[in-house]
Amino acid sequence: MMVTVNPCFHWIGYHLTSNLLQEGIEVIGIDPIVDAKSDLLYMYVGRNSNFQHFFQRSDKENHVQQSNDEWEVDLVDDGLLVRQGDKERNWIELPLLYGEWMDLQRAGVQEKDELVQWVIDHQATYIGTFMETFLERFFDQSLRIEERVEDKDTITERVDALWRCEQLIRKI
C-alpha cells in the first residue's frame, strides 16, 4: 500500500504523514517546502525509507508509476479528499483541530493560556485523537469523527506540547 499526502508539511498533512509512516505505510509527500517550518518538519520524516518527497504533483507523476493500491489524501480547505485512482472515495469535513505545529496566528492566539481557553471554547479536537480515528477507519465508508470531551488537564498537557513546538519554530 502507498499513500500520497498533499500537502505533507501543512501541520495536518505532517501529522497524517508521520502517523502513516509509524504504521509502516509507504508515503509519498507533495509539498513545495516554502518556509522554515516546512523544512524542519521535513527533517523529522525525510530520512524514513518509506518516505518520498516531491515538490509538485507533476514531479511525482513523472517519477512514480501509479499502482492500484495507491491512495491519495489531499487537504482541501477544511476537509480531506480521500481517493483511490481516479474516483473519489470519501470527503471528510475536518472538525476544528488543535495540536503540535498548528498555525497559532490563524487561531488568533498569542499566549498558552489563551490557547487552552480557545480549545475549550471551540471544543476543538486534538490532532492525535483525530488521526487515531481516521487511521482506524481509513478504508471504512463511515469516516465519522466521534466527539470526545476532554478534561482541562488533558488539554493543558497537549497545549504544553504544542507550545514547545511553537517556541522551537520561533527560534528558527
Secondary structure as UniProt FT lines:
FT   STRAND          2..6
FT   TURN            8..9
FT   HELIX           11..22
FT   TURN            23..24
FT   STRAND          26..30
FT   HELIX           36..45
FT   TURN            46..47
FT   TURN            49..50
FT   STRAND          51..54
FT   HELIX           57..63
FT   TURN            68..69
FT   STRAND          70..76
FT   TURN            77..78
FT   STRAND          79..84
FT   TURN            85..86
FT   STRAND          87..93
FT   STRAND          97..98
FT   TURN            100..101
FT   HELIX           104..107
FT   HELIX           112..122
FT   STRAND          125..126
FT   HELIX           127..136
FT   TURN            137..139
FT   HELIX           152..171
//
